[in-house]
Amino acid sequence: MNTITFVPDIYKGSIEVDIFIDDEPIDTKKANYIVPSPGAIRASLEHLGKYECAIYTCSCGNAECAGIEMEVLATEKTIAWKMTHPLKFFYSFDYDQYAVAYEAFQKGLQYLLDVRRMKCTDRPEYVRWLLEPL
């Protein structure tokens, strides 16, 4: 099993996340136009089953634009990511460790908003959803 860490940031008013797997970032040099989607990460915790889910999306916000082909397989015990285009990778995570990593992301995001008072221009309902308890 792999381990995962989500590190929040607010850049030009938008919520962003850096992802570290086994303490290393995913090498996106071959596809530097793709970025992680905090909303898709949250959705992968809320929906069990096998489905298309662009954890990574085009920098414009549309996964189809970049031709991203990515699936999530989520069970009560594991969450797996499989990307076949533009990068190829497969990672499997313990569900509880993934959820704890997301909760740490939420705390870090709340810190950026409340303590650091970073300005966020994302829709308020989206921000509330990202911060809701799991």
PASEBA-1860 file (N, C-alpha, C; in nm, 3 decimals):
! residues 134
1> MNTITFVP> 0.084/-0.119/0.000/0.000/0.000/0.000/0.088/0.124/0.000 ~ 0.038/0.224/-0.067/0.105/0.353/-0.069/0.051/0.440/0.044 ~ 0.127/0.543/0.080/0.078/0.644/0.175/0.058/0.773/0.099 ~ -0.031/0.858/0.150/-0.063/0.982/0.080/-0.069/1.098/0.178 ~ -0.030/1.215/0.129/-0.038/1.340/0.204/-0.092/1.447/0.111 ~ -0.187/1.526/0.161/-0.243/1.638/0.085/-0.203/1.768/0.155 ~ -0.137/1.857/0.083/-0.092/1.984/0.140/-0.169/2.098/0.074 ~ -0.247/2.174/0.152/-0.329/2.281/0.093/-0.250/2.407/0.062
9> DIYKGSIE> -0.302/2.482/-0.033/-0.248/2.613/-0.066/-0.361/2.696/-0.124 ~ -0.347/2.825/-0.120/-0.439/2.916/-0.189/-0.352/3.000/-0.280 ~ -0.373/2.985/-0.410/-0.291/3.053/-0.509/-0.382/3.135/-0.599 ~ -0.356/3.265/-0.604/-0.438/3.357/-0.682/-0.587/3.340/-0.650 ~ -0.615/3.317/-0.522/-0.752/3.307/-0.474/-0.816/3.170/-0.484 ~ -0.752/3.076/-0.551/-0.809/2.942/-0.569/-0.744/2.842/-0.473 ~ -0.826/2.751/-0.423/-0.776/2.644/-0.336/-0.703/2.542/-0.423 ~ -0.582/2.511/-0.382/-0.502/2.411/-0.452/-0.452/2.309/-0.352
17> VDIFIDDE> -0.402/2.199/-0.404/-0.349/2.093/-0.319/-0.227/2.031/-0.387 ~ -0.123/2.010/-0.307/-0.008/1.933/-0.352/-0.024/1.793/-0.296 ~ 0.005/1.694/-0.378/-0.011/1.555/-0.337/0.126/1.489/-0.329 ~ 0.150/1.422/-0.217/0.273/1.346/-0.198/0.234/1.200/-0.174 ~ 0.292/1.111/-0.252/0.268/0.968/-0.237/0.399/0.905/-0.194 ~ 0.393/0.833/-0.084/0.514/0.776/-0.024/0.621/0.885/-0.006 ~ 0.574/1.002/0.039/0.659/1.118/0.068/0.725/1.181/-0.055 ~ 0.678/1.148/-0.174/0.731/1.205/-0.298/0.616/1.262/-0.382
25> PIDTKKAN> 0.639/1.375/-0.450/0.534/1.425/-0.539/0.523/1.337/-0.663 ~ 0.403/1.330/-0.721/0.387/1.262/-0.849/0.461/1.344/-0.954 ~ 0.541/1.278/-1.035/0.618/1.347/-1.137/0.525/1.381/-1.254 ~ 0.488/1.509/-1.263/0.399/1.554/-1.370/0.475/1.628/-1.480 ~ 0.608/1.613/-1.486/0.687/1.686/-1.585/0.644/1.654/-1.728 ~ 0.602/1.531/-1.753/0.559/1.493/-1.888/0.422/1.551/-1.922 ~ 0.351/1.596/-1.822/0.218/1.655/-1.843/0.201/1.769/-1.744 ~ 0.282/1.873/-1.758/0.285/1.980/-1.657/0.160/2.067/-1.658
33> YIVPSPGA> 0.066/2.041/-1.744/-0.059/2.117/-1.748/-0.166/2.055/-1.660 ~ -0.136/1.944/-1.592/-0.237/1.882/-1.507/-0.213/1.921/-1.361 ~ -0.324/1.940/-1.289/-0.319/1.980/-1.149/-0.419/1.896/-1.070 ~ -0.392/1.873/-0.941/-0.486/1.796/-0.859/-0.613/1.877/-0.829 ~ -0.724/1.807/-0.816/-0.853/1.869/-0.786/-0.896/1.835/-0.643 ~ -0.899/1.935/-0.553/-0.945/1.908/-0.416/-1.086/1.850/-0.412 ~ -1.173/1.895/-0.500/-1.310/1.845/-0.503/-1.317/1.698/-0.540 ~ -1.235/1.655/-0.635/-1.233/1.514/-0.674/-1.176/1.427/-0.563
41> IRASLEHL> -1.079/1.480/-0.490/-1.024/1.405/-0.377/-1.134/1.383/-0.273 ~ -1.207/1.488/-0.241/-1.319/1.476/-0.146/-1.421/1.375/-0.196 ~ -1.457/1.384/-0.325/-1.556/1.293/-0.384/-1.510/1.148/-0.376 ~ -1.379/1.124/-0.390/-1.330/0.986/-0.385/-1.347/0.925/-0.246 ~ -1.357/1.007/-0.144/-1.384/0.957/-0.009/-1.532/0.930/0.014 ~ -1.617/0.996/-0.060/-1.761/0.988/-0.036/-1.832/0.882/-0.121 ~ -1.767/0.835/-0.226/-1.833/0.743/-0.318/-1.755/0.613/-0.330 ~ -1.819/0.503/-0.293/-1.757/0.372/-0.309/-1.787/0.319/-0.448
49> GKYECAIY> -1.700/0.232/-0.497/-1.720/0.170/-0.627/-1.607/0.203/-0.723 ~ -1.624/0.162/-0.847/-1.526/0.190/-0.953/-1.590/0.290/-1.048 ~ -1.520/0.401/-1.070/-1.577/0.506/-1.154/-1.467/0.597/-1.206 ~ -1.499/0.669/-1.313/-1.406/0.769/-1.365/-1.407/0.889/-1.271 ~ -1.289/0.933/-1.233/-1.278/1.046/-1.141/-1.142/1.110/-1.163 ~ -1.143/1.231/-1.215/-1.018/1.300/-1.246/-0.961/1.366/-1.121 ~ -0.887/1.287/-1.041/-0.816/1.345/-0.928/-0.723/1.455/-0.980 ~ -0.668/1.431/-1.098/-0.591/1.533/-1.169/-0.677/1.584/-1.283
57> TCSCGNAE> -0.672/1.713/-1.305/-0.749/1.775/-1.411/-0.659/1.871/-1.489 ~ -0.707/1.916/-1.602/-0.632/2.014/-1.679/-0.625/2.143/-1.597 ~ -0.524/2.223/-1.619/-0.511/2.348/-1.544/-0.629/2.441/-1.568 ~ -0.706/2.418/-1.675/-0.826/2.498/-1.700/-0.945/2.448/-1.617 ~ -0.930/2.330/-1.554/-1.036/2.275/-1.471/-1.119/2.168/-1.539 ~ -1.090/2.137/-1.666/-1.168/2.040/-1.741/-1.079/1.921/-1.776 ~ -1.108/1.805/-1.718/-1.024/1.687/-1.741/-1.028/1.643/-1.887 ~ -1.143/1.658/-1.951/-1.156/1.616/-2.091/-1.065/1.698/-2.182
65> CAGIEMEV> -1.045/1.823/-2.148/-0.959/1.912/-2.226/-0.820/1.851/-2.242 ~ -0.768/1.793/-2.136/-0.634/1.736/-2.136/-0.634/1.589/-2.175 ~ -0.749/1.533/-2.200/-0.757/1.392/-2.234/-0.721/1.301/-2.119 ~ -0.749/1.345/-1.998/-0.713/1.267/-1.879/-0.805/1.146/-1.867 ~ -0.744/1.031/-1.853/-0.817/0.906/-1.831/-0.775/0.852/-1.696 ~ -0.867/0.860/-1.600/-0.835/0.821/-1.464/-0.955/0.757/-1.398 ~ -0.930/0.648/-1.326/-1.035/0.579/-1.252/-1.000/0.574/-1.104 ~ -1.104/0.568/-1.025/-1.091/0.546/-0.881/-1.166/0.418/-0.849
73> LATEKTIA> -1.107/0.336/-0.765/-1.173/0.218/-0.713/-1.171/0.233/-0.562 ~ -1.288/0.259/-0.504/-1.297/0.286/-0.361/-1.382/0.178/-0.293 ~ -1.327/0.119/-0.188/-1.400/0.025/-0.105/-1.396/0.078/0.038 ~ -1.454/0.005/0.129/-1.450/0.048/0.269/-1.310/0.035/0.329 ~ -1.219/-0.037/0.260/-1.085/-0.058/0.313/-0.975/0.010/0.231 ~ -0.998/0.032/0.103/-0.894/0.089/0.018/-0.950/0.190/-0.082 ~ -0.861/0.277/-0.127/-0.890/0.367/-0.239/-0.772/0.353/-0.335 ~ -0.803/0.324/-0.461/-0.698/0.308/-0.561/-0.719/0.409/-0.673
81> WKMTHPLK> -0.608/0.460/-0.725/-0.609/0.551/-0.839/-0.538/0.483/-0.955 ~ -0.598/0.490/-1.073/-0.534/0.438/-1.194/-0.548/0.543/-1.303 ~ -0.434/0.595/-1.350/-0.436/0.688/-1.462/-0.368/0.619/-1.580 ~ -0.433/0.627/-1.697/-0.376/0.567/-1.818/-0.332/0.672/-1.920 ~ -0.378/0.796/-1.903/-0.337/0.904/-1.993/-0.358/1.037/-1.924 ~ -0.271/1.133/-1.932/-0.145/1.140/-2.006/-0.028/1.074/-1.932 ~ -0.045/1.046/-1.805/0.056/0.972/-1.728/0.004/0.832/-1.706 ~ 0.092/0.743/-1.669/0.051/0.606/-1.635/0.097/0.578/-1.494
89> FFYSFDYD> -0.001/0.551/-1.406/0.034/0.511/-1.270/-0.081/0.437/-1.206 ~ -0.049/0.364/-1.101/-0.148/0.296/-1.018/-0.099/0.308/-0.874 ~ -0.187/0.358/-0.788/-0.157/0.368/-0.646/-0.275/0.312/-0.567 ~ -0.243/0.246/-0.458/-0.345/0.191/-0.369/-0.319/0.241/-0.228 ~ -0.425/0.291/-0.163/-0.411/0.352/-0.030/-0.507/0.285/0.068 ~ -0.464/0.278/0.193/-0.554/0.238/0.300/-0.659/0.347/0.316 ~ -0.787/0.309/0.318/-0.894/0.409/0.324/-0.879/0.501/0.445 ~ -0.849/0.443/0.561/-0.839/0.525/0.683/-0.723/0.623/0.675
97> QYAVAYEA> -0.609/0.580/0.622/-0.494/0.671/0.610/-0.527/0.784/0.513 ~ -0.597/0.751/0.405/-0.639/0.851/0.305/-0.732/0.953/0.369 ~ -0.828/0.904/0.449/-0.923/0.993/0.516/-0.851/1.083/0.617 ~ -0.757/1.029/0.693/-0.680/1.109/0.789/-0.599/1.215/0.714 ~ -0.542/1.179/0.600/-0.466/1.276/0.520/-0.558/1.387/0.471 ~ -0.681/1.353/0.432/-0.775/1.456/0.388/-0.815/1.546/0.504 ~ -0.835/1.489/0.622/-0.868/1.570/0.739/-0.754/1.667/0.773 ~ -0.631/1.623/0.756/-0.515/1.712/0.777/-0.517/1.825/0.673
105> FQKGLQYL> -0.555/1.793/0.549/-0.571/1.894/0.445/-0.676/1.998/0.489 ~ -0.789/1.950/0.542/-0.894/2.040/0.587/-0.843/2.134/0.697 ~ -0.772/2.080/0.793/-0.718/2.163/0.902/-0.620/2.265/0.848 ~ -0.535/2.223/0.756/-0.440/2.316/0.695/-0.509/2.425/0.615 ~ -0.614/2.388/0.543/-0.690/2.487/0.466/-0.759/2.585/0.560 ~ -0.819/2.535/0.667/-0.884/2.623/0.764/-0.782/2.720/0.824 ~ -0.661/2.673/0.851/-0.554/2.758/0.902/-0.522/2.870/0.803 ~ -0.509/2.835/0.675/-0.479/2.936/0.573/-0.589/3.042/0.567
113> LDVRRMKC> -0.714/2.998/0.579/-0.827/3.092/0.570/-0.841/3.177/0.696 ~ -0.830/3.114/0.814/-0.858/3.184/0.939/-0.737/3.257/0.999 ~ -0.625/3.190/1.005/-0.507/3.245/1.071/-0.424/3.329/0.976 ~ -0.395/3.272/0.860/-0.314/3.345/0.762/-0.399/3.445/0.684 ~ -0.532/3.431/0.694/-0.628/3.521/0.628/-0.601/3.538/0.479 ~ -0.573/3.424/0.416/-0.551/3.427/0.272/-0.685/3.443/0.202 ~ -0.689/3.525/0.101/-0.812/3.553/0.030/-0.845/3.438/-0.064 ~ -0.968/3.390/-0.053/-1.015/3.279/-0.137/-1.131/3.329/-0.223
121> TDRPEYVR> -1.118/3.312/-0.353/-1.224/3.357/-0.445/-1.311/3.241/-0.494 ~ -1.283/3.118/-0.446/-1.367/3.004/-0.484/-1.508/3.024/-0.428 ~ -1.605/2.960/-0.491/-1.745/2.971/-0.446/-1.757/2.931/-0.299 ~ -1.828/3.012/-0.218/-1.839/2.981/-0.075/-1.896/2.842/-0.047 ~ -1.991/2.796/-0.128/-2.050/2.663/-0.105/-1.948/2.552/-0.132 ~ -1.857/2.575/-0.227/-1.751/2.479/-0.256/-1.654/2.472/-0.139 ~ -1.617/2.587/-0.086/-1.525/2.591/0.028/-1.589/2.523/0.149 ~ -1.716/2.552/0.175/-1.785/2.487/0.288/-1.786/2.336/0.271
129> WLLEPL> -1.814/2.287/0.150/-1.817/2.144/0.124/-1.681/2.081/0.148 ~ -1.574/2.147/0.100/-1.440/2.092/0.122/-1.407/2.081/0.271 ~ -1.462/2.171/0.351/-1.432/2.175/0.494/-1.529/2.096/0.582 ~ -1.639/2.044/0.523/-1.735/1.966/0.601/-1.669/1.841/0.656 ~ -1.706/1.802/0.778/-1.652/1.676/0.834/-1.690/1.558/0.745 ~ -1.602/1.461/0.741/-1.628/1.340/0.661/-1.736/1.255/0.725
END
